[in-house]
Structure formats: C-alpha cells, structure tokens
Amino acid sequence: MSYKSLLTHIAAGRDNTNLCTVSATLADMFDAAVIGIAGARLTPPFSTEPAADMMQYELEAAETTLKQSEAEFRAAFRGKNTRLSWRTVCDYAPVSDFVAQEARAADLVVTSPDSGTFLERLDDTHVGPLVLQARRPVLIVPKDQNDLK
C-alpha cells in the first residue's frame, strides 16, 4: 500500500519531536506530501456578557502556541525534499472534529495518544473520537517512539 499524503496532527503546546520524526520517515518512504495540522479549543463564555479582554487574551495565547507548533513541525522537515502544508483552527468545537474533517485530504492520519492528567487532557484532541470520525487509517505513534523499527 502506498500513501501519497499524510496528515500529521501536532498537539499544540506539547513536545511532538517523536511524531514529526516518524512522519518525516514515512514521507521519505512513500514520497508523500505532509499536511501538518493543529488546533486550539477555546473556552466557551459562561455568561451572556463575556469579558472581551479575557477572550482576546485566550485567542492570542492560542495563536502563539499554534505558531510555535508550526515552527516545530517545519523544523522537523528542514533539509528534506517533502511537500509541506499547514492548517490550524481556534474554535469552541473539539479539535478532533477539525482533524477528522481535514483527514479527507490525506491517505493516512498520524497522531499521538492522549497524555497527561485528566485536567491537562480536557482541551486535547482525543484519539477515540478522531479514529471513529476520520474515515481514514490512523497511526498512533507512542510518545517514546522515534523511528519505525
């Protein structure tokens, strides 16, 4: 089986070195294009009169984190002859919904398992819903996996 495009889900604000390394190896093996994707789930306002300053601060912080994630993604492919693109979203919906929707553009979704404590995972993309919604094969790369051997 050959994969011509990979969708690599970068967990914003986390170390994704192993995931990027595996994606780069797969891209080399299959001469595949790689779409990097990341998202940030914003906190829904709890009143009819939300604090605009707090919402703006949260949005700016999320955008900064997503830019750092993009830089990490692009750095992993530096010096390689791989076609790259990048997609992000800041929304109130779960990030897994966005990743699953964008998975239609790829032959394989590459992601990492949920990690951290329960409170740290509240805003994360959850792998279960992603696998069920993606309609594509999903490769879940363990946190300590750095190659395909």
Disulfide bonds with the S-S distance in Angstrom:
none
